Amino acid sequence: MNRLLWTYRDRSFVPHGVLGEADPALNPVLLTAGDDPGGEHDVLINLAQSVPTFFSRFARVAECVDDEAAARAASRERFRFYRDRGYPLRTLDISQ
């Protein structure tokens, strides 16, 4: 994810850093692979195959869907998890 944010577009940069190492005031995107998002609570971009236990503390959750069969099946499970609990869902195709 760090590499992708550095190369998002040729002429743009997404300010980001590692949670616990970067100043949140200067880096609106914080990356972590752990189970503790610190004090963050705005938007969670989940790249894991399961729903994080702390997802409900965030105002919004974005789930990425992969074309690979196993990843797509896990995405469908997460979708059902959110739907069955009454969370409002919206899909957005960004593949273009």
PESULNOR-V757021 format. One record per residue. RES is the residue in three letters. SS is DSSP state (H for helix, E for strand, - for the rest). PSI is psi in radians with two decimals (999 if undefined). Layout:
res->(RES RES)
ss->(SS SS)
psi->(PSI PSI)
This chain:
res->(MET ASN ARG LEU LEU TRP THR TYR ARG ASP ARG SER PHE VAL PRO HIS GLY VAL LEU GLY GLU ALA ASP PRO ALA LEU ASN PRO VAL LEU LEU THR ALA GLY ASP ASP PRO GLY GLY GLU HIS ASP VAL LEU ILE ASN LEU ALA GLN SER VAL PRO THR PHE PHE SER ARG PHE ALA ARG VAL ALA GLU CYS VAL ASP ASP GLU ALA ALA ALA ARG ALA ALA SER ARG GLU ARG PHE ARG PHE TYR ARG ASP ARG GLY TYR PRO LEU ARG THR LEU ASP ILE SER GLN)
ss->(- H H H H H - - E - - E - - - E E E - - - - - - - - - - E E E - - - - - - - - - - - E E E E - - - - - - - - H H H - - E E E E - - - - - H H H H H H H H H H H H H H H H - - - - - - - - - - - -)
psi->(-0.70 -0.81 -0.74 -0.66 -0.53 -0.48 0.43 -0.93 2.73 -0.64 0.42 2.82 2.35 1.92 2.21 2.87 -3.11 2.30 2.29 -0.24 -0.45 2.68 2.02 -0.47 -0.48 -0.28 1.66 -0.27 2.12 2.32 2.46 2.60 0.15 -3.07 0.04 1.86 0.22 -2.43 0.14 2.56 0.16 -1.33 2.27 2.18 1.86 2.10 0.06 2.88 -0.14 2.93 2.17 2.51 -0.41 0.21 -0.60 -0.22 -0.18 2.56 -0.62 2.61 2.26 2.22 2.32 2.40 2.27 2.69 -0.26 2.41 -0.86 -0.70 -0.68 -0.70 -0.72 -0.64 -0.71 -0.66 -0.76 -0.71 -0.85 -0.67 -0.89 -0.79 -0.81 -0.34 0.09 0.24 2.43 2.29 2.53 2.37 2.58 2.12 1.95 0.29 -0.12 999)
